Amino acid sequence: MSEENKVTYGNAAVAEEINCQKENKAGIEEIKELGKSVVSNPKGNIHCLTIIGQIEGHIILPPQNKTTKYEHVIPQLVAIEESADIDALMLILNTVGGDVEAGLAIAEMVASMSKPSVSLVLGGGHSIGVPMAVATGYSFIAPSATMTIHPIRLNGIIIGVPQTYEYFDRMQERVVQFVSKNSKISREDFRNLMLKTGELASDVGTILFGEEAVKHGLIDETGGLSQALKKLYEMIELARKNTNQISQDILEGLQ
């Protein structure tokens, strides 16, 4: 028997070790390429998804930019929702913002998921990162993290007609409606923060630090990784109890 056959067939322990090494390598590649990982735990299996750098939309950004591609994120969200092996989603954000429609598309997908989800803003959750941060069932922000709220911007040729302003206003209203619907901040307060002058040196808008974001009702709580995981496991346990109760009610109804 050849040495190759001895390793792969003659020794089950060695073969199992090789398979584990391949799985670990595949997991590392997923983290490197897609910024995702799955954490298995008796309390629940959590899929960790990172939103970092600039959110890339319909236009490919320069290679030196660190980006999150929405065509990578959306299929992952579908897989998380459909997978029986995944109990919850943890969304970790450190983003400068990016494409408005791509960011809103991701935020809408997260908000419409039935599985428990928690977001954690580290460093920054700026611009279109704000709707993504509030899209989960519960949100955390690190005390040192910041969130920049400002009006939307448009690249390319701008025509100086009233319709241009109306288009901008309607685009902003999409963001305002989503944020106010998925957080505790009112539409009026969010618009006031968006259009505030005198705080940003070369822009209109507001920068909120961790505690300020919570006080305004934008984020649920200040905290870090341990607090976010604790909350997510609580939500998983509650979801399991509700599922068991529904199953029990169905069985009692059939009897």
QUIGI-V258499 format. One record per backbone hydrogen bond with DSSP energy under -1.0 kcal/mol. CO is the residue of the C=O (numbers start at 1). NH is the residue of the N-H. If there is no record, write none. Layout:
# QUIGI-V258499
((CO/NH) (CO/NH))
This chain:
# QUIGI-V258499
((2/6) (3/7) (4/8) (5/9) (5/10) (11/15) (12/16) (13/17) (14/18) (15/19) (16/20) (17/21) (18/22) (19/23) (20/24) (21/25) (22/26) (23/27) (24/28) (25/29) (26/30) (27/31) (28/32) (29/33) (30/34) (35/50) (37/48) (39/46) (41/44) (45/87) (45/88) (46/39) (47/90) (48/37) (49/92) (51/94) (53/96) (54/68) (55/99) (56/70) (62/65) (66/54) (68/56) (69/72) (69/73) (70/74) (73/77) (74/78) (75/79) (76/80) (77/81) (78/82) (79/83) (88/47) (89/118) (90/49) (91/120) (92/51) (93/122) (94/53) (95/126) (97/55) (99/103) (100/104) (101/105) (102/106) (103/107) (104/108) (105/109) (106/110) (107/111) (108/112) (110/113) (116/89) (117/138) (118/91) (119/140) (120/93) (121/142) (122/124) (123/146) (124/95) (126/129) (127/130) (129/133) (130/134) (138/119) (139/221) (140/121) (141/223) (142/145) (145/210) (146/125) (147/208) (148/127) (149/206) (159/161) (161/164) (162/166) (163/167) (164/168) (165/169) (166/170) (167/171) (168/172) (169/173) (170/174) (171/175) (172/176) (173/177) (174/178) (175/179) (176/180) (177/181) (178/182) (186/190) (187/191) (188/192) (189/193) (190/194) (191/195) (196/205) (206/149) (208/147) (209/213) (210/214) (211/215) (212/216) (213/218) (213/219) (214/217) (217/184) (221/141) (224/228) (225/229) (226/230) (227/231) (228/232) (229/233) (230/234) (231/235) (232/236) (233/237) (234/238) (235/239) (236/240) (237/241) (238/242) (239/243) (240/244) (241/245) (242/246) (243/247) (244/248) (245/249) (246/250) (247/251) (248/252) (249/253) (250/254) (251/255))
